[in-house]
Amino acid sequence: ETGLKEIIVNVGRTGTLNPAAVLEPVEIGGVTVSNATLHNADYVAERDIRAGDMVVVKRAGEVIPQVVRPILELRPPGTEPWEMPDRCPACGEPVERPEDEVAYYCVNAACPAQLVRSIEHFVSRGAMDIAGFGIRQANLYVERGMIKDVADIYYLTGDDLLPLEGFGKKRVSNLMDAIEGSKNRPPYRLLAALGIHGVG
């Protein structure tokens, strides 16, 4: 049991808006947990989970923390039912929910949060496997306007990267080699890396 401080919304690589709980830190199975999944808007509404609640948290499959339910008898007065925002928290564009889906989506294909997550997926081990390229680098390159879609990864040069803080010659050389090496991945890896909605 712990306090749910606020409900935030993260934007996934396909534009899905995913509610998440920011918790008072609590130890579960030897691990300190301060964030937990809330799955989707229906999950929150069905259980009437609210910011300010005391909640029961478990680690699903002993790994992913999730909020199970609020403890209603401990609910403080003045809490408000949570609702999915009607605009994307990352780019401010409208949010839509297709009739046959549980998820809400940001409709902006140029949403920076979607782009960062798409890059993170593209360079991951199961996709193009570009070592030394993770979400921190993705955030940095998108913020600097160096990458506007995943294809721009292949237009990065050592001269682009060397001026950045923490990028020495060896690190830049290793990253450029990893990007070059990714060009030899088999086509199925590229298809997986593109993360096309509905294509598994």
C-alpha positions as CSV (number, residue, x, y, z in Angstrom):
1,E,0.0,0.0,0.0
2,T,1.2,3.5,-0.9
3,G,0.1,6.9,-1.9
4,L,-0.6,7.8,-5.5
5,K,0.8,11.3,-5.9
6,E,-0.3,12.0,-9.5
7,I,-1.4,10.3,-12.8
8,I,0.7,11.2,-15.7
9,V,0.4,10.3,-19.4
10,N,3.3,9.0,-21.5
11,V,3.2,8.9,-25.3
12,G,4.3,5.7,-27.0
13,R,6.0,5.2,-30.3
14,T,2.7,4.5,-32.1
15,G,1.1,7.6,-30.6
16,T,-0.7,5.7,-27.8
17,L,-1.3,7.7,-24.6
18,N,-0.5,5.6,-21.6
19,P,-1.5,6.6,-18.1
20,A,1.0,5.9,-15.3
21,A,1.0,6.4,-11.6
22,V,3.6,8.5,-9.7
23,L,3.8,6.9,-6.3
24,E,5.2,7.5,-2.8
25,P,8.2,5.2,-3.0
26,V,7.4,1.8,-1.6
27,E,9.4,-1.5,-1.4
28,I,8.0,-4.5,-3.2
29,G,10.0,-7.7,-3.2
30,G,13.2,-6.0,-2.4
31,V,12.8,-3.3,-5.1
32,T,11.8,0.3,-4.4
33,V,9.0,1.3,-6.7
34,S,8.0,4.9,-7.4
35,N,6.2,4.5,-10.8
36,A,3.6,2.0,-11.9
37,T,1.5,1.3,-15.0
38,L,-2.2,2.1,-15.1
39,H,-2.6,0.2,-18.4
40,N,-5.2,2.4,-20.1
41,A,-8.1,4.9,-19.5
42,D,-10.7,2.1,-19.1
43,Y,-8.6,0.4,-16.4
44,V,-8.4,3.7,-14.4
45,A,-12.1,4.4,-14.9
46,E,-13.3,0.9,-14.0
47,R,-11.4,1.0,-10.7
48,D,-12.0,4.7,-10.1
49,I,-8.3,5.3,-9.4
50,R,-7.6,8.9,-8.4
51,A,-4.6,11.1,-7.6
52,G,-4.4,11.4,-3.8
53,D,-5.6,7.8,-3.2
54,M,-3.9,5.2,-1.1
55,V,-3.5,2.3,-3.5
56,V,-2.5,-1.4,-3.6
57,V,0.5,-2.0,-5.9
58,K,2.0,-5.3,-7.1
59,R,4.7,-6.3,-9.4
60,A,2.9,-8.1,-12.3
61,G,4.9,-11.3,-13.1
62,E,7.3,-10.1,-10.3
63,V,8.6,-7.5,-12.7
64,I,6.3,-4.6,-13.9
65,P,4.7,-2.6,-11.0
66,Q,1.0,-2.0,-11.5
67,V,-1.7,-0.3,-9.4
68,V,-4.3,-3.0,-8.5
69,R,-7.0,-0.8,-6.8
70,P,-7.6,2.2,-4.6
71,I,-8.3,1.7,-0.9
72,L,-11.6,3.6,-0.9
73,E,-12.0,3.8,2.9
74,L,-8.7,5.8,3.0
75,R,-9.7,8.1,0.1
76,P,-9.2,11.8,1.2
77,P,-12.0,14.2,0.5
78,G,-11.9,16.4,-2.6
79,T,-10.3,13.9,-5.0
80,E,-11.5,14.1,-8.6
81,P,-12.1,11.2,-11.1
82,W,-9.3,11.1,-13.6
83,E,-9.9,11.6,-17.3
84,M,-7.7,11.2,-20.3
85,P,-6.6,14.6,-21.6
86,D,-8.1,15.7,-25.0
87,R,-4.7,17.0,-26.2
88,C,-1.4,15.3,-26.4
89,P,0.8,16.2,-23.4
90,A,3.9,16.2,-25.6
91,C,2.8,18.3,-28.6
92,G,-0.6,19.7,-27.8
93,E,-2.4,18.1,-30.8
94,P,-5.8,16.5,-30.5
95,V,-6.3,13.0,-29.1
96,E,-8.5,10.4,-30.7
97,R,-9.8,7.0,-29.7
98,P,-10.7,4.6,-32.6
99,E,-14.1,2.8,-32.1
100,D,-12.6,-0.7,-31.9
101,E,-9.7,0.1,-29.7
102,V,-9.1,0.7,-26.0
103,A,-6.2,3.1,-26.6
104,Y,-6.2,6.9,-27.2
105,Y,-3.8,8.2,-29.8
106,C,-2.0,11.5,-30.6
107,V,-2.9,12.2,-34.2
108,N,0.3,14.2,-34.9
109,A,2.7,12.1,-36.9
110,A,5.4,14.7,-36.1
111,C,4.9,14.4,-32.3
112,P,8.4,14.6,-30.7
113,A,7.5,12.1,-28.0
114,Q,6.4,9.5,-30.6
115,L,9.6,10.2,-32.6
116,V,11.9,9.6,-29.6
117,R,10.1,6.3,-28.8
118,S,10.2,5.3,-32.5
119,I,14.0,5.9,-32.6
120,E,14.5,4.0,-29.3
121,H,12.6,1.0,-30.8
122,F,14.4,1.3,-34.2
123,V,17.9,1.1,-32.6
124,S,17.0,-1.6,-30.0
125,R,18.7,-5.0,-29.8
126,G,15.8,-6.8,-31.4
127,A,15.6,-4.4,-34.3
128,M,18.6,-2.6,-35.9
129,D,20.8,-3.2,-32.8
130,I,22.8,0.0,-32.9
131,A,25.1,-0.2,-29.8
132,G,25.6,3.0,-27.9
133,F,22.4,4.5,-29.1
134,G,19.5,4.6,-26.6
135,I,16.7,6.8,-25.4
136,R,19.0,9.5,-24.0
137,Q,20.7,9.9,-27.3
138,A,17.3,9.8,-29.1
139,N,16.0,12.6,-26.8
140,L,19.2,14.7,-27.4
141,Y,19.2,14.3,-31.2
142,V,15.5,15.1,-31.5
143,E,15.8,18.1,-29.1
144,R,18.7,19.5,-31.2
145,G,16.7,18.9,-34.5
146,M,19.4,16.5,-35.7
147,I,16.8,13.7,-36.3
148,K,13.3,14.4,-37.6
149,D,12.6,10.8,-38.6
150,V,14.4,7.4,-38.2
151,A,16.0,7.7,-41.6
152,D,18.0,10.7,-40.3
153,I,20.0,8.3,-38.2
154,Y,21.9,7.3,-41.3
155,Y,22.7,11.0,-42.1
156,L,24.4,11.6,-38.8
157,T,28.2,12.3,-39.2
158,G,31.0,12.5,-36.7
159,D,31.2,16.2,-37.2
160,D,27.5,16.5,-36.0
161,L,28.3,14.5,-32.9
162,L,31.7,15.7,-31.7
163,P,30.5,19.1,-30.5
164,L,28.0,17.5,-28.2
165,E,28.8,17.3,-24.5
166,G,30.2,13.9,-23.5
167,F,30.9,12.8,-27.1
168,G,34.7,12.2,-27.5
169,K,36.4,10.8,-30.6
170,K,36.3,7.2,-29.5
171,R,32.6,7.3,-28.5
172,V,31.7,9.0,-31.8
173,S,33.8,6.5,-33.8
174,N,32.1,3.5,-32.1
175,L,28.6,5.0,-32.7
176,M,29.4,5.6,-36.4
177,D,30.7,2.1,-36.7
178,A,27.5,0.7,-35.1
179,I,25.3,2.7,-37.4
180,E,27.2,1.5,-40.4
181,G,27.1,-2.1,-39.2
182,S,23.3,-1.9,-38.8
183,K,23.0,-1.5,-42.6
184,N,23.8,-5.2,-42.9
185,R,20.9,-6.4,-40.8
186,P,18.4,-8.8,-42.6
187,P,15.2,-7.3,-44.0
188,Y,13.0,-8.8,-41.3
189,R,15.0,-6.8,-38.7
190,L,14.3,-3.6,-40.6
191,L,10.6,-4.4,-40.9
192,A,10.5,-5.0,-37.1
193,A,12.4,-1.8,-36.5
194,L,10.0,0.3,-38.5
195,G,7.3,-0.6,-35.9
196,I,4.4,-0.4,-38.3
197,H,1.1,-0.3,-36.4
198,G,-0.6,-3.7,-36.7
199,V,2.4,-5.4,-38.2
200,G,3.9,-8.0,-35.8
